[in-house]
Amino acid sequence: MKVRRFTIEDAPLERSPGQEADIFAGNLVDERNGGPITIGYGRYAPNQSLAETMAVDDVMIVLEGRVSVATEAETVTAGPGEIVYMPKGEAVTIRSHEDGALTAYVTYPHWREAKA
């Protein structure tokens, strides 16, 4: 794969597998490109929630809006320019706030392979 630049318009946003909330993810680089990581964008409608045990190490960069990530031990809230790290094996609930959110993410390894 060569050096590339991406925008949100490049992301094929799809509802995350196994959930019904208005939360969408769009991979731009993944196992189909031969790289070791997945990168993409996520879009959260207002006041949405997703509970999941992380199958991969996930880094989420908030671009617009705010998200809160709750674990059994704590809740962290992040806004534009802030980063949330969610380690593999951690049970989290990700919640968007009243304006929804746009995020970028990087996972290792590929999340689609880990969910299979």
ROMAR-251928 format. One line per field, with one value per residue (C-alpha): x, y, z; residue number from 1; residue in three letters. Coordinates in nm, 2 decimals, padded with zeros to 4 digits, always signed. Layout:
<balos>
u [X;...] .
v [Y;...] .
w [Z;...] .
seq [NUM;...] .
type [ala;...] .
</balos>
This chain:
<balos>
u [+00.00;+00.12;+00.10;-00.25;-00.47;-00.83;-01.13;-01.47;-01.61;-01.39;-01.53;-01.80;-01.99;-02.18;-02.36;-02.12;-02.18;-02.42;-02.56;-02.87;-02.78;-02.72;-02.34;-02.15;-01.79;-01.61;-01.27;-01.03;-00.74;-00.78;-00.68;-00.78;-00.50;-00.23;-00.14;-00.12;-00.38;-00.73;-00.80;-01.12;-01.39;-01.69;-02.01;-02.24;-02.59;-02.69;-02.74;-02.64;-02.48;-02.27;-02.16;-01.88;-01.58;-01.29;-01.17;-00.87;-00.66;-00.86;-00.75;-01.04;-00.97;-01.26;-01.29;-01.64;-01.88;-01.82;-01.81;-01.79;-01.63;-01.74;-01.57;-01.64;-01.37;-01.43;-01.58;-01.38;-01.53;-01.34;-01.40;-01.24;-00.87;-00.87;-00.78;-00.93;-00.74;-00.95;-00.73;-00.82;-01.03;-01.18;-01.56;-01.67;-01.98;-01.93;-02.19;-02.23;-02.37;-02.64;-02.46;-02.34;-01.98;-01.74;-01.43;-01.13;-00.99;-00.69;-00.71;-00.46;-00.51;-00.79;-01.13;-01.33;-01.09;-01.11;-01.50;-01.51] .
v [+00.00;+00.35;+00.67;+00.80;+01.08;+01.02;+01.23;+01.13;+01.13;+00.84;+00.62;+00.36;+00.41;+00.10;+00.01;-00.17;-00.55;-00.68;-00.35;-00.15;+00.20;+00.48;+00.43;+00.38;+00.28;+00.31;+00.13;+00.30;+00.06;-00.29;-00.65;-00.62;-00.37;-00.59;-00.35;-00.46;-00.21;-00.09;+00.28;+00.46;+00.70;+00.65;+00.86;+00.86;+01.01;+01.21;+01.02;+00.67;+00.40;+00.09;-00.17;-00.41;-00.60;-00.49;-00.76;-00.55;-00.25;+00.05;+00.42;+00.66;+01.03;+01.26;+01.50;+01.66;+01.63;+01.44;+01.08;+00.91;+00.57;+00.39;+00.09;-00.08;+00.14;+00.48;+00.70;+00.93;+01.20;+01.33;+01.61;+01.74;+01.68;+01.43;+01.06;+00.76;+00.43;+00.11;-00.19;-00.54;-00.73;-00.42;-00.41;-00.06;+00.14;+00.42;+00.69;+01.00;+01.32;+01.56;+01.67;+01.32;+01.27;+01.21;+01.00;+00.85;+00.52;+00.29;-00.07;-00.35;-00.61;-00.58;-00.56;-00.75;-01.05;-01.04;-01.04;-01.33] .
w [+00.00;-00.08;+00.12;+00.11;+00.25;+00.36;+00.44;+00.59;+00.24;+00.15;+00.43;+00.34;+00.67;+00.78;+01.10;+01.33;+01.32;+01.58;+01.70;+01.62;+01.74;+01.50;+01.51;+01.19;+01.11;+00.78;+00.73;+00.50;+00.56;+00.69;+00.63;+00.27;+00.21;+00.37;+00.65;+01.02;+01.15;+01.07;+01.03;+00.96;+01.07;+01.31;+01.31;+01.62;+01.61;+01.92;+02.24;+02.12;+02.32;+02.24;+02.49;+02.39;+02.52;+02.31;+02.08;+01.97;+02.10;+01.99;+01.97;+01.91;+01.81;+01.86;+01.57;+01.64;+01.93;+02.25;+02.36;+02.70;+02.75;+03.07;+03.22;+03.55;+03.71;+03.55;+03.28;+03.06;+02.83;+02.53;+02.29;+01.97;+01.95;+02.24;+02.22;+02.41;+02.43;+02.49;+02.55;+02.42;+02.67;+02.84;+02.87;+02.76;+02.70;+02.44;+02.45;+02.23;+02.37;+02.25;+01.93;+01.83;+01.73;+01.45;+01.54;+01.37;+01.49;+01.47;+01.58;+01.62;+01.50;+01.25;+01.42;+01.16;+01.19;+01.57;+01.56;+01.32] .
seq [1;2;3;4;5;6;7;8;9;10;11;12;13;14;15;16;17;18;19;20;21;22;23;24;25;26;27;28;29;30;31;32;33;34;35;36;37;38;39;40;41;42;43;44;45;46;47;48;49;50;51;52;53;54;55;56;57;58;59;60;61;62;63;64;65;66;67;68;69;70;71;72;73;74;75;76;77;78;79;80;81;82;83;84;85;86;87;88;89;90;91;92;93;94;95;96;97;98;99;100;101;102;103;104;105;106;107;108;109;110;111;112;113;114;115;116] .
type [met;lys;val;arg;arg;phe;thr;ile;glu;asp;ala;pro;leu;glu;arg;ser;pro;gly;gln;glu;ala;asp;ile;phe;ala;gly;asn;leu;val;asp;glu;arg;asn;gly;gly;pro;ile;thr;ile;gly;tyr;gly;arg;tyr;ala;pro;asn;gln;ser;leu;ala;glu;thr;met;ala;val;asp;asp;val;met;ile;val;leu;glu;gly;arg;val;ser;val;ala;thr;glu;ala;glu;thr;val;thr;ala;gly;pro;gly;glu;ile;val;tyr;met;pro;lys;gly;glu;ala;val;thr;ile;arg;ser;his;glu;asp;gly;ala;leu;thr;ala;tyr;val;thr;tyr;pro;his;trp;arg;glu;ala;lys;ala] .
</balos>
